[in-house]
């Protein structure tokens, strides 16, 4: 492809006057482009464009002493339980038998509704994932806390009684 | 009839502009690139609305893959050295100075203490191909991870350390709970979960706040 222009062979000048061959300045750039794109491809694949972000998680300190434990007013408490197959269950107050089924879309309205109807200083969300919940579920629900600007929330272990209720609810709903 | 003469046109295309653009893009990628750090396992982490950047210095990263295997990573080679020395002493691992030096170069560890010396004896290529079984975190006592964190904590003492947790979407909660317990037993209650960024859903409280911040920022 590298073309050497052979145009203009003289002839206009007089006999005996030799004209130097005019060399084309055109360079074949195909290999250069090839190489360029190869490198681009390499950099695209090896790069990390989206920087990962960090989500803050502050866990309560474990304490045995009851006077150090944070008291939660039953009226302002919303307990969200996470089960298998991305299941979400919740109950308000301190009665786990009032368990209700939900999902990750509907739970936002539940949180907003509860937040609206309770005094801000009483409102607290308790998150209880059971053994079947995944990390994604946990992060999703913690994310809901920041999305809805829930100031007080805690992630605690599920009690056996609640777990049984959760399993029973799952069973009755065919999950 | 005379044959219609088709003018022979050159197939030559001027690629100068093409080259210009391609090298411009190339330059951009070279400058904008930051190489992916070497990872022991592939982890698909979830997304969150948090916009904070992951800190890069003085970080202790616990990676958990979808099968619940636990790995630890530290960015600072000096910290790795001092942790290895500590562990060697307290856990009677019988590491030689050569092993500790090898650990300084090893980016991530995911083996029980019993197999630690064996892992360090391998060269780097072998380490990469080996399927590491993960640091045992069997129950809420934190298992061996507890000791890792304890020594990391004393090594990073006085610095602002970030305790990062990177887990796969599909990791089951019990493993996460055990890892958190291992931290909590070391009196560490503040973690950072590595996530992908996503925008706050429109119309929610956080979205409103962010919009207001943008509004006041402009003034």
Contacts between the chains, C-beta under 8 A, distances in Angstrom:
chain1	res1	chain2	res2	distance
A	1	B	12	7.5
A	3	B	12	6.6
A	26	B	12	7.4
A	29	B	15	4.1
A	29	B	16	6.8
A	29	B	18	7.4
A	29	B	19	5.3
A	30	B	15	6.9
A	32	B	15	7.9
A	32	B	19	5.8
A	33	B	15	5.8
A	33	B	18	5.8
A	33	B	19	5.7
A	33	B	22	6.0
A	36	B	19	6.6
A	36	B	22	4.1
A	36	B	23	5.6
A	36	B	26	5.6
A	37	B	22	5.9
A	39	B	26	5.4
A	40	B	22	6.5
A	40	B	25	5.5
A	40	B	26	5.1
A	40	B	29	6.1
A	43	B	26	7.1
A	43	B	29	3.7
A	43	B	30	6.1
A	43	B	33	5.3
A	44	B	29	6.3
A	46	B	33	6.6
A	46	B	35	5.9
A	46	B	36	6.6
A	47	B	29	6.4
A	47	B	32	6.9
A	47	B	33	4.2
A	47	B	34	6.9
A	47	B	35	7.6
A	47	B	36	7.7
A	48	B	34	5.9
A	48	B	35	7.7
A	48	B	36	5.1
A	49	B	32	7.7
A	50	B	196	6.4
A	50	B	197	6.9
A	51	B	53	6.1
A	51	B	54	7.0
A	51	B	197	7.9
A	52	B	45	7.1
A	52	B	54	5.1
A	52	B	166	8.0
A	52	B	194	5.0
A	52	B	195	6.6
A	52	B	196	6.3
A	52	B	197	7.9
A	53	B	48	6.9
A	53	B	50	5.1
A	53	B	51	6.1
A	53	B	52	5.8
A	53	B	53	6.5
A	53	B	54	6.6
A	53	B	194	7.7
A	53	B	195	5.5
A	53	B	196	6.9
A	53	B	197	4.6
A	54	B	50	6.5
A	54	B	52	4.9
A	54	B	53	6.8
A	54	B	54	4.6
A	54	B	55	7.0
A	54	B	162	7.5
A	54	B	164	6.9
A	54	B	192	3.9
A	54	B	193	6.8
A	54	B	194	6.2
A	54	B	195	7.2
A	55	B	48	4.6
A	55	B	50	4.1
A	55	B	52	7.5
A	55	B	192	6.6
A	55	B	193	4.3
A	55	B	194	7.9
A	55	B	195	5.0
A	56	B	50	7.1
A	56	B	52	7.1
A	56	B	190	7.2
A	56	B	191	7.6
A	56	B	192	6.0
A	57	B	165	7.9
A	57	B	190	7.5
A	57	B	191	4.6
A	57	B	192	7.1
A	57	B	193	5.6
A	58	B	189	6.0
A	58	B	190	5.1
A	58	B	191	7.6
A	59	B	180	6.2
A	59	B	183	7.9
A	59	B	184	6.3
A	59	B	189	4.8
A	59	B	190	7.8
A	59	B	191	7.2
A	60	B	189	7.2
A	61	B	184	7.5
A	61	B	187	7.8
A	61	B	189	5.6
A	62	B	184	6.0
A	82	B	173	7.4
A	108	B	201	7.9
A	108	B	204	7.2
A	112	B	205	7.8
A	129	B	173	4.4
A	129	B	177	7.9
A	130	B	173	7.2
A	131	B	172	6.9
A	131	B	173	6.3
A	131	B	174	5.1
A	132	B	172	7.2
A	132	B	173	7.6
A	133	B	172	7.4
A	133	B	173	4.3
A	134	B	169	6.5
A	134	B	170	5.5
A	134	B	171	6.2
A	134	B	172	6.1
A	134	B	173	6.6
A	135	B	46	6.8
A	135	B	64	7.5
A	135	B	167	4.4
A	135	B	168	6.5
A	135	B	169	6.3
A	135	B	170	7.4
A	135	B	171	4.1
A	135	B	172	7.7
A	135	B	173	6.9
A	135	B	176	5.5
A	136	B	46	4.6
A	136	B	169	3.9
A	136	B	170	7.0
A	137	B	173	7.5
A	138	B	173	6.1
A	138	B	176	6.5
A	139	B	46	4.3
A	139	B	47	8.0
A	139	B	48	5.9
A	139	B	193	6.3
A	139	B	195	6.3
A	140	B	46	6.8
A	142	B	48	7.4
A	142	B	193	7.8
A	143	B	47	8.0
A	143	B	48	4.6
A	143	B	49	5.7
A	143	B	50	7.9
A	146	B	48	7.4
A	146	B	49	5.7
A	146	B	50	6.7
A	146	B	206	6.0
A	147	B	49	5.7
A	147	B	200	5.7
A	147	B	201	6.4
A	147	B	204	4.9
A	147	B	205	7.0
A	147	B	206	4.8
A	147	B	207	7.8
A	148	B	204	6.3
A	148	B	205	5.2
A	148	B	206	7.1
A	149	B	205	4.2
A	149	B	206	5.7
A	149	B	209	6.8
A	157	B	177	7.1
